[in-house]
Amino acid sequence: MTSDNSRKTNGRGRLFDSVLETIGDTPCIRINNLGPDHVKIYVKAELFNPAGSVKDRLAISIIEEAEKNGELKSGQTVIEATSGNTGIGLAMVCAAKGYPLVVTMADSFSIERRKLMRFLGAKVVLTPRTDKGFGMVQKAKELAETNGWFLAQQFETQANAKIHMNTTAQEILSDFEGENLDYWVSGYGTGGTVSGVARVLREKRPNTKIILSEPANAQLIGSGEVQQRNEDGSPSVGHSAFEPHPIQGWTPDFIPLVLQEAIDNEYFDDLIAIPGPVGIEYSQKLAKQEGIFTGISGGSTFAAALQVAETAEPGSVILCMLPDTGERYLSSPLFDSVPEYMSDEEEALSVSTPGYHMPPQDS
Ligand code: PMP
């Protein structure tokens, strides 16, 4: 009898009581075709979360912590200012748990994000892009105060870094048990990922170097300028080092309180600036050369990981966060180079055999 080496799977060995139980436990995947041979690079692919991003973790944490401490009552409306992934995560969690959700969002973020939130039952209130991230946060506050809604406050809430400490970081410890982990590379939006994971790595894996990255044209941390805050920790003014950048989900126009913990505790060993177009290039390369589908922030974090790789000792192991799926960017610059009709090469293929040609296109 010949042995059957066909691919087989066995199921997850458990049943899930709700979609919410499927959040987290995302895989760390080896990079095989990009990057130098003298290091091993892994990516932690957050696109495997049920609503496609790292922010599913934050969403379940905010809602469950608020339920526990009585801040959120059954059926109460939840509201948040979000550039998209938090809103999509919250929309998924609120749909599963029966809370109405309102999201405020600057109109510069991709159309898919708005549509996904509305598809999941949320209401999306757009704010002018000229008012930046600050404007959408103020709008959410206004609506929450006027209507007595629960404001999720992803940029200030303790529930943010806490979930990364309790899930993301624990997954990394467990998956790299008995393995080297020389570098962990991340970007920041709220800073929840870096603050939460770093709390644990600094204690349990003190030899792991933590590398943080930010957009080259919005180096809020790199500038050294201190963020002015209100009493609740929210920003009282925008940060002067901010400029609009294409790395959606990274670096808002202020330094969030959640991120401040990472700055104050020196939770990172190096800070790397990545230009948006480079992030776009590496998101495209991850798709084409590895089959790994991630957004612009994933490409940008990966570009930072490659910079680390260049000077890393032979045999070093690098883990890079990929925060979300590339499918969220169809109407953004990430897909600008992808034609809707056929490229010249595809047209040439079409006419290279006799049948089934498309009629000539009007140009
Ligand atoms: N990339 C994307 C696409 C995101 O949506 C976010 C979250 N805003 C991040 C990166 C950064 O994650 P964090 O908020 O935990 O710093």
Residues whose N, C-alpha, C, O or C-beta is under 5 A from the ligand:
A	BS01	PMP	N85 G187 Y188 G189 T190 G191 G192 T193 Q248 G249 W250 S297 P323 D324
